[in-house]
C-alpha cells in the first residue's frame, strides 16, 4: 500500500523536513514557462488586453483540457446512435465554443476568489486582478457577459442537457475556495471540469447512457488529478507560504506513485467506458493503449522540482486528449462502415 506524504494529517507532514526543504528551495525564483505574447494580444486595444489575459485566452491549454472529455463523449454517443457526421461536427463545434467561453468564465471566478492569494505567488502575481489592472466590479461585469454567452450555447441543446449543464455551476463556483480548506481541490476541479463527459453524450442521444458515461466521467476525473497535480508542483514553494493547499503538497515525495494509481484508474475506466459502448478495436488501440504509453512517459520523465518541466508535461495532456479522441473517431468511422475491410 502506498502511504501518501501527509495523507492522514497533511498539515503536520508539511511542517516536517519536506516542508523545510521546500522553504529552503523557495529562495530561488520560480521560472515556469510563460507563453509568448500572442499576435492577437499585441493587436488588441490596450483597454481590452487585461480582459484577454483575465480569461486566459493567451493560454488555450485549459480550454483544450475542458473540451476533450466533451469530444470523447460526443463521438461515443454518435457511434451508439449512428448520428451523421454533420450532426457530430455540429456538436463538436458548439462544445468547442462553449469550452472556450466557460473556461474563461471559470478563470474569472477563480481570480475573483484568489486575487489576494495570487498576489503572494510569483507565477500569478501579474494576473490582472492581482496586479490591479482590472477592478473586481469590472471583472464581475465581464463574467456576466461570459456567462450570458455560455447560456446562449447551452440553450442550443435539448432540455435534458440544459438542466444537466446548469447543474454543474455550483461546482465551478466553489472550486477556487477549496484550496483554502482541503488538500484535494484537484478533486473538485475534476468533478467540475469533466462535466462535459456527461453533457456531450446527452446532447447527441437525448439522455445519458449511464453505463457508458459514468466510467468515462470517472476516468476523466482521474486524468484531471494527474495533470493538475503536476501543474500544482510549479507553485508548491509559494503555496506553502501562502497557505494554498493542493494534491502536490499532499502527495509530496510520493507524487509519482500516487499519480501512477490515478493513471491506471484512467486507463481502466476508459476501457470500461469503451466496453459499455460496444467500442471496436480502433478505440482500444488509440484510446486506452496509447493513453497508457503517454501517461507512463509523463510520469517517468517529469521533474517535479522544475516548474518548466511541470508546465511542459501539463501542456502535453492536450495531445493526449487528441489521441483519445482519434480513438473514438476511428471507432465511429469503423462502425459507420468506413473500415469494413480492415476490422
N, C-alpha and C positions, 0 to 999 in steps of 0.2 A: 504494500500500500504506500502510495506517495503521501508524504506529510508536507503540506504546503507551509512555507515560512509564515508563521503568524496566522495559520488557518483558524485556530481556536480563539486567540487573543491577539489580533494584529497589532494593536497599539503597544503592547508590551514587547512584541517581537521587534518592532521598529524603533524601540529605544535601546536595542542591543547593539552588538558590534556591526551588524549590517547597516543600521541607521547611522552609526558613527562613520562608516566608510562612505556612505552617500554624502554626509555633510562635508567630509574632507574633499570629496570629488567636486562638491558644488562650488568650490572656489574657482574652478575652471569655467570659462564661458560656454554656454550652450550654443552649438553651431549647427542646428538642424537645417537641412536643405530648405531654402525658400525658393519657390518658383520665380523665374524671371518675370519682370513686368511685361504683361501681355500687350500686344498691339492694340487690342480693344481698350485696355485701361489707359494707354498713352494718348489715345484719341478721344477719350470721354471728356466732356466739360468738367472743369475742376470740381464743381459743387456736387457732381454725381459720383465721383471716384470713391468717397468714403462708403457710399451705399453699395457700390460694386464689391468693395472689399468686405463690408459687413456681411454680405450674403455669401461670401467665399466663392464668388464667381471666378476668381482668379485661380482657384484650386478645385477643379471639377471632380477630383477623385471621390469626394463624398457623394456627389450626385450619381456617379457610376455605381458605387457600392450600394446605394439605395435602389438603383434601377435593376440590377442584375437579378435579385430574387423575384422581382415582378416579371422580368422577361422569362425566367425559367418556368414560372407558374403559368404565364400566358401560353407559352409554347406547349407545355404538357397538356393544358386544357384544350388547346387547338387539336392536338393529336387525339385526345379522348372523344372530342365532339365532331371531328372531321371538319373543322372550320376551314374556310377558304383562306388561301394566302393573303388575299386583300383584307379580310377581316382581322387576321392575326396581325398584319402590319399596322392596321389602324390602331389597335390597342397598344401595340408596342410604341407607336408614336405618341399616343395620349399619355401613357405611363412614363415615357421618357421626358416629355414636357413637364408632367406633374412632379417627377423626381427632381428636376432642376429647380422648380418653384418651391417645393416643400422642403427640400434640403436647405435652401436659402432661408426659408422661414424658421426652420429649426435652429439655424446658426444665429439668427437674430434673437430668438428666445433664449438660447444658451448664453449669448453675450450680455443680454439684459440681466440675467441672473448673476453672471460671473464677472461683471466689469471690474469689481474691486479685486477679486482673486486674479484675474488676468493681468492686472497691473503689477502683481507681485511675481509673475513668471516671465522669465527672459523672452521666451519664444512668443508669448501672447501679449506682451505689454504694449505693442504698437497697434493692436486691433482698434478699430475706430471708436468704440465706446470706451475702452480702457484708456485710450490716449486723449479722449475728449474731442475727437473730430466730429462725432455725432452725439447729439444730446439724447437722453433716454426718451423724451417726448417725441422727438423726430423718429427715433428707432421704432417706437410703438406705431406711429403713423405708417411707416414703411412696412411694418409687419402686417398691418391691416390690408394694405394693397396686395401683399403676397398671399395672404390667406384668402382674399377675395378671388384672386386668380386661381388659386388651388381649388376653391369651391367651384369655380367655373369648369375646371377639368372634371371634378368629381361628379357634377351633375350630368355629364355625358354618359355615365354608366347607368346600369339598371338599379332599381330601388334597393335590392338586397345589398348590392355593392356600395351604394351611397351610405346606407346605415352602417355597414361594416367598416367603411373607411372613416366615417365620423367618429366611430368608437375608439379609434387609435389616438385621438388628440390628447387625451389625458396623459398617456404615456409620453408623448412628445413634450408636454408641458412640464412634467415632474422630473424628467431625466436630469436636467442641469443641477437640480437640488440634491440629487442622490449622492454626488461626490462629496457632499458635506457630512453625510450621515452613515454611509456604508462603503466598505471596500469593494463592493460589487456594482458600481454604476454601469459598468460594461454590460451587466445582465439586463438592466433596464433599457439600455441602448439597443441591445439585441432584440428585446421584445418589440420596441417601437420601430426600429429601422427595417425589420424584416416583415412588417405587416403586409407588404406587397405580395409575399408568398401566398397569402390567403386571398388578397383582393384581386390579384391578376387572374386567378382561376375563376372566381365568381363573375368577373367581368365578361369572360367568354362563355362560361357554362350556365350562368344564371344563379348558381349557388355553389357552395364548396363541397367537393368530394373529400370529406374529412380524412378518409383513409389514405389519401394521397397528400393533401396539403398539410396535415399536421406533422408528418415526418419531414416534409420539405421545410416547414417553418422552424421546427426544432433543429434541423441540421443547419439552416441558415443562422440561427441563434448561436450555435457552436462556432460557426465561422466568424461571426462578429466578435465573440470572446477572443478568438485567436488574433485577428488583425488589430483590434482596438487595444488589446494588452500590449502588443508590440508598439503600437502608436504611443501608448501612455509611458513607455520606457524612455521616450525622448525627454520627458519633463520630470522624471522621478526625483531628481535632486531638489528642484524648486518646489515640487509638490509637498515634500516633507516639511519644508519651512512654511508653506502657505496653508497647510492643513487640508490639502486636497487628497482624497482617498481614491484608490484605483486597484484593479487586479494586479497591475505591475508591482505595486508595493505589497499587496497581499501575498502573491506568489514568491516574490523576491528571487532568491537564487534557484528556486525550484520552478521558475517560469517555463523553461523548455519541457520538463516532464509534464507539467500541468497542461500546457498547450498541446502536447502530443496526445493527451487524453481527449481534449476537445476536438482535435483534428480527426482522431479516429471516430468520434461521435458524428462529425460532419459527414465523413465518407460513408459510414454505416447507415445513417439516416437518409442520405441522398440515395443510396442504393435501395433502401426500403421504399422511398417515395417512387422510384422508378418501377420497382416490382409491383407496387399497388396500382400504378398507372398502366401496367402491362407494356412497359417500355421494351423496345427491341435492342439488339446488340449494339448498334451505333451509340445509343445513350450511355451504355456502361463503359464503352471504350473511351469516349471523350468526357464523360461525366465523372463517376467515381474513380476510374482508373487514372486519368490524367490529374485529377484533383489530389489523389494520394501522393503522386510523384511531386507535384508542385509544393504541397504543404511540407513534405519531407525535406525538400530543398530549402524552403524558407527557414525551418526550424534548425536545420543543420548548419546553415551559413550565417544566420543573423547574429550580429554583435549587439547585444542588448545594452552595452555601455557606450555605443556610438549612436548619437541622435541621427547622424547622416544615414547610417545603415538601417536604423529602425524606420526612418521615413521611406527609404527605398523599398524595403520589404513590405511596408504598409501599402505603398502605391502599387506594388506588383500584384496585389489581390484583385485589381481591376482586370488584369489579364486572365487571372484565374476565373473570374466571372464570365469573361468572354468564352473561355474554353468550355465551361459547363453549359453555357447557352448553345454553343455549337453542337454539343451532345444532344440537347433537347431538340434542336433544329434538325439534326441528322435523323433522329427518331421520327420526327414529324414527316420529313420527306420520305423516309422509308415506309411509313405506314400509309402515306398517300400514293405509294407505288413508284416513286422515283428510283429506288434502289432495288426493284424487284428481282433483277437478275444477279444481284450480289449477295443478298441476305434472305 
